[in-house]
């Protein structure tokens, strides 16, 4: 008897949770947009940048190990620095949604700057 009561309360809690999630999605349409933005930012950070850094590190190890170490450390430093700066700005002036947007933009900008830095480095190393 106690087992049946526990399972029915558990089912009620699950149904209540589902109802709350549906309510939040209907009531706050921006919630789905924020969730999609977080997922895309995480995908870019993990998939694109991690794979790109592994490729560049392996490509640069053939030419120069010091440059490969510099590029890896530069990527880590820029990532940490951008996160700290953007989170401080968002706590002071804007909200969480703007912070997520700025972090995604900073990550894209970091990716572009590293790509440009490495393309200049490759062109200079081929000339020598």
BELFEN-V475190 format. One record per backbone hydrogen bond with DSSP energy under -1.0 kcal/mol. CO is the residue of the C=O (numbers start at 0). NH is the residue of the N-H. If there is no record, write none. Layout:
co->CO nh->NH
co->CO nh->NH
This chain:
co->0 nh->4
co->1 nh->5
co->2 nh->6
co->3 nh->7
co->4 nh->8
co->5 nh->9
co->6 nh->10
co->7 nh->11
co->8 nh->12
co->9 nh->13
co->10 nh->14
co->11 nh->15
co->12 nh->16
co->13 nh->17
co->14 nh->18
co->15 nh->19
co->16 nh->20
co->17 nh->21
co->18 nh->22
co->19 nh->23
co->20 nh->24
co->21 nh->25
co->22 nh->26
co->23 nh->27
co->27 nh->30
co->29 nh->33
co->30 nh->34
co->31 nh->35
co->32 nh->36
co->33 nh->37
co->34 nh->38
co->35 nh->39
co->36 nh->40
co->37 nh->41
co->38 nh->42
co->39 nh->43
co->40 nh->44
co->41 nh->45
co->42 nh->46
co->43 nh->48
co->46 nh->50
co->47 nh->51
co->48 nh->52
co->49 nh->53
co->50 nh->54
co->51 nh->55
co->52 nh->56
co->53 nh->57
co->54 nh->58
co->55 nh->59
co->56 nh->60
co->59 nh->63
co->63 nh->67
co->64 nh->68
co->65 nh->69
co->66 nh->70
co->67 nh->71
co->68 nh->72
co->69 nh->73
co->70 nh->74
co->71 nh->75
co->72 nh->76
co->73 nh->77
co->74 nh->78
co->75 nh->79
co->76 nh->80
co->77 nh->81
co->78 nh->82
co->79 nh->83
co->80 nh->84
co->81 nh->85
co->82 nh->86
co->83 nh->87
co->84 nh->88
co->85 nh->89
co->86 nh->90
co->87 nh->91
co->88 nh->92
co->94 nh->98
co->95 nh->99
co->96 nh->100
co->97 nh->101
co->98 nh->102
co->99 nh->103
co->100 nh->104
co->101 nh->105
co->102 nh->106
co->103 nh->107
co->104 nh->108
co->105 nh->109
co->106 nh->110
co->107 nh->111
co->108 nh->112
co->109 nh->113
co->110 nh->114
co->111 nh->115
co->112 nh->116
co->113 nh->117
co->114 nh->118
co->115 nh->119
co->116 nh->120
co->117 nh->121
co->118 nh->122
co->119 nh->123
co->120 nh->124
co->121 nh->125
co->122 nh->126
co->123 nh->127
